[in-house]
Amino acid sequence: MNWLAHAYLSKPNIEFRVGNILPDLVSITELKQFSPSYQEGIHCHRAIDAFTDSHPIVKGSISRMPQNYKRFGGILTDVFYDHFLAKHWDLYSSVSLNEFSHGFYADLQTVKSNLPGDVFYKFQRMFEHKIFETYQDISGISIALQRIDSRLRRPAKLGDAVGILEQYYSSYETEFSAFFAELQKYVEPYTQETQARA
């Protein structure tokens, strides 16, 4: 799962939510410097990724990728699934996606002094670009994939992969719904409160 799902599948405190995204932003060595309150979220992130990577529904979504995107299948599926989480956000949360995003950013300011400057900057950029909100639209998914592509050593035109999402849209949507229901149950022991409803 991508950033929005990790933020959503968290305890309702900022250290946990930040920790639940950190493994996608910093190295394994850098992760060790964070306090136990962040490590809880880091541990949850790893559990989510392990469950996702081994799940047959996700593997089915990945198998649909054409040959030129096969090695990026996991990344693309993660982002596609975040699109459906954003699209159907009202089914999962009693607060709007915009309110959730603004609340996350406001909470982030309270721990700014505890985060390395480069890490805080990465989170700040995420919210400046309204990443979570843009996931609701195909155009936003394309931009998100272009940003990922820009960080690759060899660009792979990931932005163009939205064509795959559009071609098999209903299949990905059905797969996301079935998988996310299972993921929510799986992650409950890690979070106790699995959501952003508070």
Beta strands, then each sheet from edge to edge (+ up, - down):
end
